[in-house]
Amino acid sequence: MKTALLSGMLRHTAKLAAVALGMWLLIAGAWTSARLLSQSFNHRGSEPAPRHLTKRPPGESVAERYLEVLKLYLTRYDFGGDTVARETGLDWPRSAETMIGLKRLDNLHECIKAVIRDRVPGDLLEAGVWRGGATIFMRAALLAYKEPDRRVWAADSFEGMPDADAGKYPADGGQSWTTANAFLAVSLDDVKANFARYGLLDDRVVFLKGWFKDTLPQSPVERLAILRVDADMYESTTEALRFLYKRVSPGGFVIVDDYGGIAACKKAVDDFRAANGINEPIEKIDLTGVYWRRSGIAP
C-alpha cells in the first residue's frame, strides 16, 4: 500500500512539474515572439540594426524606476531594432508611441522635475503629439510625482501636417506632406487608445483637435510650466509660439523638437525670438532638439 501511495505521489509530482515547465515555455515563447515582432517592426533594410546600449541608472525610488521603464517602452528602446536611432530619435519607428528618442524624453523628464522642484505654476502642453508618447509620459510623471492640479494638453490636427502656404510662409517652400501624412497622421481615437493602454486616459488630459491657427488662440490654456513644440514647419512652429509663449510662466521651459533638423523650424524659432526680444540661451539636447528656460522668478 505504501508503494502504491508513493507511486501515486510521484506521478502527481511529475504532472505538476510538466505543467510548470509548459507554463514557463509558454511565457518564454511569448516574450521571444514579442521581441522578434518588435525587431521586425523597427528593422530597416537587410543589414543588422546598430546595437549600442547606453547604460542607464535604474532610479532611486519606485516612481523614478517606473518612469525609466516607461521611457524605454514608449521609445521601444532595446526591442531588437536600431538602438542608436531610438536613443537619438532619428528614425520613424513603426510601433513606438513616440519618435523623439530617449535623449529628448530624458530632457522632458528633467524639465518636469525642475518645474515641480521650483514650484513653477502651470500645465504641460505639447503642440504636435503624433501617437501621444511624450504627452503620455507627461501624464505619467504628474501621477508619479503626485501633482494632481496640473493638466496635460495635447494639441494636434490628428490629421497629419497641413500643406505649406508658400505665399505666406516661404520658408516652408510649398512642400506637400501628402505622402508623409500616411505615416504621420494618427487619429484622436488612436491617441486616446494609446493613453488608455497605459492606464493614463483621464480628465487631467485635454485634447485640442484642429489646426493650430484655429484651436490655440481660443484655447482655455491659462498658464504653462512646459511648452513642447514638435511642429516641423515654419507655419506651425510660429503659430504654436505666437499663441502659447506668452502663457509660459517665468521659470518654465520651452522645448523645440526639430530646431537642429529642419531649417524651416529653426528659422521660425529664430525669427520669433528676435521679434520678441527673447535672449535666454538656447540649450542643445541632441542633434535636433533644443530648449530654453524662460527668465524670471515664478510667482
C-alpha positions as CSV (number, residue, x, y, z in Angstrom):
1,M,0.0,0.0,0.0
2,K,2.9,2.3,0.8
3,T,4.5,1.5,-2.5
4,A,1.2,2.4,-4.4
5,L,0.9,5.6,-2.4
6,L,4.4,6.6,-3.1
7,S,4.0,5.8,-6.8
8,G,0.8,7.9,-6.9
9,M,2.6,10.8,-5.3
10,L,5.5,10.6,-7.8
11,R,3.1,10.6,-10.7
12,H,1.3,13.6,-9.3
13,T,4.6,15.4,-8.8
14,A,5.6,14.6,-12.3
15,K,2.4,16.1,-13.7
16,L,2.9,19.3,-11.7
17,A,6.4,19.6,-12.9
18,A,5.2,19.1,-16.5
19,V,2.6,21.8,-16.1
20,A,5.1,24.2,-14.6
21,L,7.6,23.5,-17.4
22,G,4.9,24.0,-20.0
23,M,3.8,27.4,-18.5
24,W,7.5,28.5,-18.4
25,L,8.0,27.6,-22.0
26,L,4.8,29.4,-23.0
27,I,5.9,32.6,-21.2
28,A,9.4,32.4,-22.7
29,G,8.0,31.8,-26.1
30,A,5.6,34.7,-25.9
31,W,8.4,37.0,-24.7
32,T,10.6,35.9,-27.5
33,S,7.9,36.3,-30.1
34,A,7.2,39.9,-28.8
35,R,10.9,40.8,-29.1
36,L,11.1,39.3,-32.6
37,L,7.9,41.1,-33.7
38,S,9.2,44.4,-32.4
39,Q,12.5,43.8,-34.2
40,S,10.7,43.2,-37.4
41,F,8.7,46.5,-36.9
42,N,11.8,48.6,-36.2
43,H,14.3,46.8,-38.6
44,R,15.2,48.9,-41.6
45,G,16.8,47.1,-44.6
46,S,18.6,43.8,-44.8
47,E,21.6,44.8,-42.7
48,P,21.6,44.2,-38.9
49,A,20.4,47.1,-36.9
50,P,23.0,49.1,-35.0
51,R,23.3,47.8,-31.4
52,H,24.8,50.3,-28.8
53,L,23.1,50.2,-25.4
54,T,23.7,53.1,-23.2
55,K,23.9,52.2,-19.5
56,R,21.2,53.9,-17.7
57,P,20.6,54.4,-13.9
58,P,17.7,52.4,-12.6
59,G,16.3,55.3,-10.5
60,E,16.4,55.7,-6.7
61,S,12.7,55.4,-6.0
62,V,9.7,53.4,-7.2
63,A,8.4,56.5,-9.1
64,E,11.7,57.0,-10.8
65,R,12.1,53.4,-11.8
66,Y,8.6,53.4,-13.2
67,L,9.3,56.4,-15.3
68,E,12.6,55.0,-16.5
69,V,10.9,51.8,-17.6
70,L,8.1,53.8,-19.3
71,K,10.6,55.8,-21.3
72,L,12.3,52.6,-22.6
73,Y,8.9,51.2,-23.6
74,L,7.5,54.3,-25.2
75,T,10.6,54.5,-27.4
76,R,10.8,50.7,-27.8
77,Y,14.5,51.1,-26.9
78,D,16.3,47.7,-27.0
79,F,13.4,45.9,-28.5
80,G,15.6,44.4,-31.2
81,G,15.7,47.5,-33.5
82,D,18.1,50.3,-34.1
83,T,19.1,51.4,-30.6
84,V,21.1,54.3,-31.9
85,A,18.2,55.7,-33.8
86,R,15.8,55.1,-30.9
87,E,18.2,56.9,-28.5
88,T,18.6,59.9,-30.7
89,G,15.1,59.9,-32.3
90,L,16.4,59.8,-35.9
91,D,14.0,57.2,-37.3
92,W,10.3,56.8,-37.8
93,P,9.5,53.8,-35.6
94,R,6.6,51.5,-36.6
95,S,5.5,50.5,-33.1
96,A,6.7,53.1,-30.6
97,E,4.3,55.7,-29.2
98,T,7.0,58.4,-29.7
99,M,9.7,59.0,-32.3
100,I,11.6,61.7,-30.2
101,G,14.1,59.2,-28.8
102,L,15.4,58.7,-25.3
103,K,17.6,61.8,-25.1
104,R,14.7,64.2,-25.7
105,L,12.4,62.1,-23.5
106,D,15.1,62.4,-20.8
107,N,15.2,66.2,-21.3
108,L,11.4,66.3,-20.9
109,H,11.7,64.3,-17.7
110,E,14.3,66.7,-16.3
111,C,12.2,69.7,-17.2
112,I,9.2,68.2,-15.4
113,K,11.3,67.6,-12.3
114,A,12.6,71.1,-12.4
115,V,9.3,72.9,-12.6
116,I,7.9,70.7,-9.7
117,R,11.0,71.3,-7.6
118,D,11.0,75.1,-8.3
119,R,7.2,75.3,-8.0
120,V,6.7,76.8,-11.4
121,P,3.0,77.1,-11.9
122,G,1.2,75.9,-14.9
123,D,0.3,72.9,-17.1
124,L,2.2,70.8,-19.6
125,L,1.4,71.1,-23.3
126,E,2.8,69.5,-26.4
127,A,1.9,71.0,-29.8
128,G,2.2,68.2,-32.3
129,V,1.8,64.9,-30.5
130,W,1.9,62.2,-33.2
131,R,1.0,58.9,-31.3
132,G,1.0,60.7,-28.0
133,G,4.2,59.3,-26.4
134,A,5.6,62.5,-24.9
135,T,2.2,63.5,-23.5
136,I,1.7,60.0,-22.2
137,F,4.9,60.5,-20.3
138,M,3.9,63.9,-19.1
139,R,0.7,62.4,-17.5
140,A,2.6,59.5,-16.0
141,A,5.2,61.9,-14.5
142,L,2.5,64.1,-12.9
143,L,0.9,61.0,-11.4
144,A,4.2,59.6,-10.2
145,Y,5.2,62.8,-8.6
146,K,1.7,63.4,-7.1
147,E,0.9,66.6,-9.0
148,P,-2.9,66.5,-9.1
149,D,-3.5,70.1,-10.0
150,R,-1.6,70.2,-13.3
151,R,-3.1,69.2,-16.6
152,V,-1.6,67.8,-19.8
153,W,-2.7,69.4,-23.1
154,A,-2.3,67.5,-26.4
155,A,-2.6,69.8,-29.3
156,D,-2.7,68.3,-32.8
157,S,-4.7,68.2,-36.0
158,F,-4.7,64.4,-35.7
159,E,-4.8,64.5,-39.5
160,G,-1.1,65.0,-40.2
161,M,0.7,68.1,-41.5
162,P,-1.1,70.9,-43.4
163,D,0.1,71.7,-47.0
164,A,2.6,74.5,-46.9
165,D,1.4,78.0,-47.7
166,A,4.4,79.2,-49.8
167,G,2.9,82.6,-50.3
168,K,2.6,83.4,-46.6
169,Y,5.4,81.2,-45.3
170,P,8.1,81.0,-47.9
171,A,10.4,79.1,-45.6
172,D,8.1,76.1,-45.9
173,G,8.8,76.1,-49.6
174,G,5.3,75.0,-50.7
175,Q,6.1,71.4,-49.5
176,S,3.3,68.8,-49.8
177,W,3.0,66.4,-46.8
178,T,0.6,64.1,-48.5
179,T,3.0,61.1,-48.7
180,A,4.4,61.6,-45.2
181,N,0.9,62.0,-43.7
182,A,0.2,58.4,-44.5
183,F,2.5,57.7,-41.5
184,L,2.3,61.0,-39.6
185,A,-1.5,61.2,-39.4
186,V,-2.7,59.5,-36.2
187,S,-6.4,59.8,-35.3
188,L,-7.6,61.2,-32.0
189,D,-9.2,57.9,-31.2
190,D,-5.9,56.1,-31.7
191,V,-4.0,58.5,-29.5
192,K,-6.7,58.2,-26.8
193,A,-6.3,54.4,-27.1
194,N,-2.6,54.7,-26.5
195,F,-3.2,56.7,-23.3
196,A,-5.7,54.1,-22.2
197,R,-3.3,51.3,-22.9
198,Y,-1.1,52.7,-20.1
199,G,-4.0,53.5,-17.8
200,L,-3.4,57.2,-18.2
201,L,-6.5,58.4,-20.0
202,D,-8.4,60.6,-17.5
203,D,-9.9,64.1,-17.1
204,R,-6.5,65.6,-16.5
205,V,-5.6,65.1,-20.2
206,V,-7.2,67.6,-22.6
207,F,-7.1,67.2,-26.3
208,L,-7.1,70.2,-28.6
209,K,-8.0,68.9,-32.1
210,G,-7.6,71.0,-35.1
211,W,-5.0,73.2,-36.9
212,F,-3.1,75.4,-34.5
213,K,-4.3,78.7,-36.1
214,D,-7.9,77.6,-35.2
215,T,-7.5,76.0,-31.8
216,L,-4.7,77.7,-30.0
217,P,-5.8,81.3,-29.9
218,Q,-9.1,80.4,-28.2
219,S,-7.8,77.5,-26.1
220,P,-8.6,77.6,-22.4
221,V,-5.0,77.1,-21.5
222,E,-4.1,79.6,-18.8
223,R,-0.5,79.0,-17.6
224,L,2.1,76.6,-18.8
225,A,5.1,75.3,-17.0
226,I,6.3,73.4,-20.1
227,L,5.6,74.1,-23.7
228,R,6.9,71.5,-26.1
229,V,6.7,72.2,-29.8
230,D,7.0,69.4,-32.3
231,A,5.6,71.0,-35.4
232,D,8.3,70.7,-38.1
233,M,7.0,73.5,-40.3
234,Y,7.7,77.3,-40.1
235,E,4.0,78.0,-40.1
236,S,3.0,75.5,-37.4
237,T,6.0,76.3,-35.2
238,T,5.4,80.1,-35.5
239,E,1.7,79.6,-34.6
240,A,2.5,77.5,-31.5
241,L,4.9,80.0,-30.2
242,R,2.8,83.1,-31.1
243,F,-0.3,81.8,-29.3
244,L,1.3,79.9,-26.4
245,Y,4.6,81.5,-25.4
246,K,3.0,84.3,-23.5
247,R,1.3,81.7,-21.3
248,V,4.6,80.1,-20.2
249,S,5.3,81.0,-16.6
250,P,8.7,82.6,-15.6
251,G,10.9,79.7,-14.8
252,G,9.0,77.5,-17.3
253,F,10.6,75.6,-20.2
254,V,10.2,75.9,-24.0
255,I,11.3,72.8,-25.9
256,V,11.5,72.7,-29.7
257,D,11.9,69.2,-31.2
258,D,13.1,69.9,-34.7
259,Y,15.3,73.0,-34.3
260,G,18.5,71.3,-35.4
261,G,17.0,69.0,-38.0
262,I,14.6,71.1,-40.1
263,A,15.7,74.5,-41.4
264,A,12.2,75.9,-41.5
265,C,11.6,75.1,-37.9
266,K,14.9,76.7,-36.9
267,K,14.1,79.9,-38.8
268,A,10.6,80.1,-37.2
269,V,12.2,79.9,-33.7
270,D,15.0,82.4,-34.5
271,D,12.5,84.8,-36.1
272,F,10.1,84.6,-33.1
273,R,12.9,85.1,-30.6
274,A,14.3,88.1,-32.4
275,A,10.9,89.7,-32.9
276,N,10.0,89.3,-29.2
277,G,13.4,90.1,-27.7
278,I,13.9,86.6,-26.2
279,N,17.5,86.4,-25.1
280,E,17.6,83.3,-22.9
281,P,20.3,80.9,-24.3
282,I,19.2,78.0,-26.4
283,E,20.5,74.7,-24.9
284,K,21.1,71.7,-27.1
285,I,19.6,68.4,-26.2
286,D,20.8,66.2,-29.1
287,L,21.2,66.6,-32.9
288,T,17.7,68.2,-33.4
289,G,16.1,69.1,-30.0
290,V,16.8,72.3,-28.1
291,Y,15.2,74.1,-25.2
292,W,15.4,77.3,-23.1
293,R,14.1,78.3,-19.7
294,R,12.1,81.5,-19.5
295,S,13.7,84.0,-17.3
296,G,12.2,85.5,-14.2
297,I,11.1,84.1,-10.9
298,A,8.0,82.0,-10.7
299,P,5.2,83.8,-8.8
